[in-house]
């Protein structure tokens, strides 16, 4: 695998998909449908999905591409595959909070090794490089200018004064009860896979999720967090979250900056 090409293609497609999403967000009509699982899907999801899927298949014709919006792709992939959520945080998109992302990840032997998370409304772009190190890519304000890569590194947490992240749209009593185990000095709400990236950037310490998620929701953010020195742990087994499971549904997990802070 040419990992330099992989990271370049992921970044370029995320930016293209982000532009298409923002065109609908700012200037178009948001058309909403309901999927079989009762979750919403919009014309922006479908437009971004077409851009990313077609671009990936052109660049990497021999790799399986599993994407949320193509049910026909939801079969057991090979050990190495690409996992896509073209618009993570559809509810945030519909509610116009700005906290939605484009997620693209490369899965190698059940682990997300490379990824990109782009939040086009807040203009934050997170990515791994060919060496699996994570950066926030600072884009120039105009058409010209230098792109800056800011290395990401998780913070060293203070167990007596942690910053916790919770889902803006999916907080539930189980998650609230779990958070009570910790000494929290600051609590933030955030949408989509931005939560993983905020931990990777040292802006928070942990994000517990005791609710339903799918692999395409977490893989890209997981890759970003790994590349910054963080972890995503299955709360039942204390093992790293892995990918390529039948059905692609995740167990409950906690994303965190340091293994020493986890409480069962």
C-alpha positions, 0 to 999 in steps of 0.5 A, a space after each residue: 500500500 502506498 500510504 502517502 497516496 492513501 493520505 493524500 486521496 483521503 484528504 482531498 476527497 474529504 475536502 471535496 465532500 465537505 464543499 458539497 455538504 456546505 453548498 447544501 447547508 448554506 445555499 440549498 434545501 436540506 431534503 430529509 428521508 428516514 432510513 430503515 433503522 429510523 435514522 435520518 439521511 439527507 441529500 447532503 449525505 448522499 452527495 458526499 457519499 457519491 463523491 467519496 465512494 467514486 473517488 476511492 474506487 478510482 484510486 484504490 480499485 482493489 480495496 473494499 470500501 464500506 460506506 454507511 450509505 451503501 447497504 450493498 457494501 455492508 458485507 464482511 470485508 477483507 482484513 484491509 479495507 476502507 470505512 466511510 461515513 460521508 456525513 457523520 452527525 446528520 442530526 447536527 447537520 439538520 439542526 445546523 449546529 455546525 458539528 458534523 464531519 466527513 469520516 474516512 478511515 483505512 482499516 488494517 488487520 482490524 485496526 484503524 491505522 489511517 484516517 481523516 476527519 473534516 468538520 467543514 462548518 467549523 473548518 477543522 481538518 484532522 488527519 494522519 500522515 503516511 507514518 500514522 502520526 496525527 495532525 490538525 491541518 490548518 488550511 489557508 483562509 483564501 485560495 492561496 497560502 501555505 497549508 500548516 500541519 500542527 502535530 497532535 498529542 493527547 494531554 497528560 490528564 489530571 485524574 482529579 480534574 478531568 475534562 469529559 466529552 459527551 455526545 450532543 445528540 445521544 447522551 443517555 442515563 447509562 453514560 451519565 452514570 458512568 461519568 459519575 465515576 470520575 472527578 470531572 472539572 469540565 464537561 463539554 458537549 460535542 457532535 460527531 467524531 469531533 470528540 475523538 479529535 478534541 482528545 487527540 488535540 489535548 482539549 479533553 481527556 475522555 469520551 465514554 459512549 454507552 450507546 449504539 454506534 457503528 464502525 463508520 461512526 468511530 473509525 476515522 476519529 479512532 485513527 486520529 486519536 491513536 496517532 496522537 497517543 490516545 486509545 479507544 477501549 471496549 468497556 466490556 473487555 478492556 481491549 482496543 476497539 476493533 473493526 470488521 465485525 459482522 454487522 459493523 456495530 460497536 460495543 460500548 467504549 471509552 475514548 481516552 488520553 491515558 489508560 491509567 484513568 479508565 474505571 470499570 
